[in-house]
């Protein structure tokens, strides 16, 4: 929940923001300014839930093994990230993506091999499924019934669609029907919370958990947070 909230502020905070920033054409500071009201509401409720739901006791880390930091890898990754962001701005991201992959493969092969390719494949499949699903007559009919020119409809669609197909595909889908990128960004970033499928941050976080009970615990907090922030943002910003 904290990751979903914090990543909503900047254009490079999460995948849906990167996509919408590229479509929106705003500067970095302007994007932050547009998202600040939403993130403020989400942050206030996040802090309130932390103080109400959790005690102040210290968290003990079970794994005390110290992992060595590979400074060369860190510096290289930071440089590649910055240059990649610039390449997105210039429209050359497809070419530079290959350079990033080859650079990592040649210098730090173990990083490429140890990557969670299963999760990456799932991410790709979601986009393929989205395209196929949108070709169904029933889905086309449903989308045709919704008035995406209405700000409230667009906001709620972003939040609710995210509960079914995740927020990044939702952002891409809605961007085909409206150029009101601010409302799309508000909806899909709120929609990151709620159900597990709402965002890949949720899937990644719970992927580390081995206990089934943690999924129920997660939804108890996440759905509550989703409903509260959705209503608050709808009443104050929409």
N, C-alpha and C positions, 0 to 999 in steps of 0.2 A: 504493500500500500504506500509506503514511504517512497519507494522507487517510482511507482506510477505517478505520484504527486510531484516529486522533484523533477522528474524528466519532462514534465509537461511545460516547463517554463521556457526552455531555449529551443531553437530550431534544430539543434543536433542532440537533443536530450533523448529522443526515441525515434523509431523508424517512421511513425506516422507524421511526426513533426518535420522530419527531413523531407518527406514527400510533399507535404502541404507547403512548406517553406519554398521549395523549388517551384511549385505551381503558383504560389501567392506572389512571389517576386518582391518581398519585403527585405529590408536590410536586417541584419542580426539584432541591433537594438530595437528596431521597430517591432519585430516579431515578439521580442521579450515584453515590450510594452503592451502589446495586444493580449498576451497570455497572462500578464500579471494579475488582473482582477480574478480570473478563474483560479489560478494557483493560490492566491491569497485565501479564498474561501476554502479550498481543499486543505490548505495547510492548517488553518484555524481548527477545522473539524478533526484533522489528523492529530493535532496536539491535544485537543480535548479528549479524544478517545484514548490516547496514550495515558493521560493522567487519570482517567476514570477506570480504565480496564486493567492497567498493569501496576504492580508494586514498584518501589524504588530500589529493590535489591539488585545487586550486581549479577551480571550474567557470567557464568564460568564457562570457559572454553574447554571442551572435552579433549580436543586435539592440541597438544602443546608443542608439536613439532614445528620448528622454525624453518620456513621455506626460503631458500636463497633467492635473492632478487637478481635477475640477469639484466644488468644496467644497459648493455648493448641492445638487447631486445626491447627494453622500455623506450630508449631514445629513438630507435628505428620505428617502432610502432607509433610513437607520438608524431614523428615527422611525416610518416605515411598517412596518418589520420588527417593532419592539417592540409597536406597537399591534396588528399582525396576530396576534402570539403571544397577546396578551391576548384578542383576539376569538375565538381558537381555544378558550381556556379558558372563555369565556362562551357558546360555541356559536353565534357569529355570523360564523364565518369565510367562509361563502358570500357574505354581503352585503359584507363588507369586502374580499374579493378583487376585486370589481367596482370598489370605490373605489380600490384600489391601481392597478389597470389604467388607469382613467380619469385618475387623478392623473398617472401617468407619461406617458400619451398627450397630455395637455394641456400639461404642463410640459417634458417631455423626449421628444418624439416620436421622435427619432433612436434612442434607447435601445430603444424598442419595435420599430422597424423593423429594427434590426440584431440583434435577438435571434435565437438559433438555433432557429427555429420547426420546422425539420426534426427536431431532437432532441426537442423538446417533443411533436411529433406522434408520434414513435416511442414516447415514454413513454405517451401516451394509447392508442395501438394495443395496447401490451403488456397494458394493463388490459382492453381490449375482448376481446383474444384469450384472456386468462385466464378471463374469464367464460364465453366460448364453449367453451373447452377443458374447463372443469369440468362442462359439461352432457353431455359424452360419457360413454357407459355404461362404457367401459373405465376412464376416469379416476375416475368415481364408485365403481367396484368396487375400484380400487386404494386410494383414500382410505378406503373402508370396511374394508379389510383392515388398515390401520395403526392401532395403539393409541395415539392421541394423548394418552391419560391417563397414559401412561408417559413420564416425564421424559426418558429417554435417546432414545426414539423421536422425541419432539417436537424435541429439540435437533438430532439428526442430520437430521431431515426439513427443518428450517429451513436448515441448512447445505447440504444436497444439492439441495433444490428450487431454491435460489438459483443453482445452477450451470446450471439449465435455463431458468427463467423470471425470473431476477433477484431480488434480495432484497426489494424493496418489495412486489411482487405476492405473494411467498412469505409475508411477514409478514401481509398481508391475508387470504390463503387460510387460513393456520393459525389466525388469530384467530377464524375461523368455526367451528373445531373444538376450540379449547381457550382457557381463560382464564388459562393459565399464561404470562403475558406475559413474565416474566423469561427462561424457557427459549426462547421464540420470539425475543426480542431477542438472546440469546446466539447462537442458531443462525444467524439471518439476518445478524448483524454479522460473524461468522466467515465466513459464506458470501459476503460481499462480495468476498473474495479468491478465488483459484482461476481459473476461466475468465473471459474478458472480459465475458461477459454478467452476471457476478455482481453488479455494481453499476453505476449510471450514472456514478459517479466514474471507473471504468475506461474507459467509452466516451468520456467527455468528454476525459480525459487523452490517450488514444490517437488521438482525432479530430484532434489537432494534428500528429500524426506522418504523414509522407508516405512513410516507408520500411516496406515489408512485413516486413522482417527484425525490426523493433522489436516486432511482434506475437509472434514466436517468443521473443524475448528476454524480453518481459514475462511470458509464460506459464512460462518456465523459473524465474523468481523467484516469481511469484505462486502457482503450483501448489505449489511447495515450501513456501512460507510458509503456505498454506492447510492442507496436510496436517499440518505441525508444530504449528500453533496449534490445529487441530481435535483432534488427539490429546492435546495438553497440557491443553486446556480440559476435554475429556471425562474425563480421568483425575483432574484436580485439583478440578473444580467440579461435575461432574454426579453 
